[in-house]
Amino acid sequence: MFKEILEHVEEIIRLNESEKERFTSILIKKKLRKRQFLIQEGDSVKYEYFVASGCLKAYEVDDNGDEHIIQFAKENWWISDFKAFFEEGKATLNIDTIEESIVYGIEKQDLENLFLDVPKFDRFFRIKLTSAFVALQNRILSSMDKSNSERYLDFQKTYPNLERRIPNYMIANYLGIKPESLSRIRKNLVKG
C-alpha cells in the first residue's frame, strides 16, 4: 500500500522493516477526485502531503478572484501550504487536484516524533526541504531576470512531461504570461 512513498524515501535513506512500519503507521491516505480541494484558504494545515499518483496545483487567489499558480505537484513531489504547516497557522494557499490523485499525509507532531524515534528521517526531510528551498530561489530569480522563453524552458526541466497532463492556460498562469504568449514561445522554439 505504501510502495511509492517507501521507494521515494529509500532513494535517500535505507530503512529496516521496523523503521518502515514506524513511518507508514503515521501516514494517512487520501483519494481525491479531479478538481477536489486538498487545502483551502483559511483551513488549518495539519499535514504535508506526498503525491503517490496524480497531479495537484497550489495557488493564491487575489482580490480580483484571479488565480496565481505557484506550484504543481506530481508523483514523488511533496505539497502543502508549508508556511501554515510549519507555523501552525491558517492556509493562504489553495491546493486542488488537476487529475484524480492519491496522497499520503504526515501530521506535524507525528513528523517531529518520527525524527526522535528514527533520526535518519531528520536527514531525509532536511534534504527534501533544502531541495525545495533551492527550487524556490531559482524560480524567484528566474522570474526576475529571465525571458519568457527561458522561464518556459525552466518549466520543462522542472516538470518533465507535465505539459501533456495539464491545460496550457495553467502553464501560462504558472509562468505569469498569457496563453497566446505561450503559444508564440512554443512556435518560436520549434522554428529555432
Salt bridges, closest charged atoms under 4 A:
GLU7 OE2 - LYS3 NZ 3.34
GLU10 OE1 - LYS20 NZ 3.79
GLU17 OE2 - LYS20 NZ 3.42
GLU19 OE1 - LYS120 NZ 2.98
ASP62 OD2 - HIS68 NE2 2.81
GLU67 OE1 - LYS57 NZ 2.92
GLU75 OE1 - ARG165 NH1 2.90
GLU87 OE1 - LYS83 NZ 2.95
GLU88 OE2 - LYS108 NZ 3.43
GLU99 OE1 - ARG165 NH2 2.73
ASP117 OD2 - ARG22 NH2 2.66
ASP154 OD2 - LYS146 NZ 2.88
GLU163 OE1 - ARG186 NH2 2.60
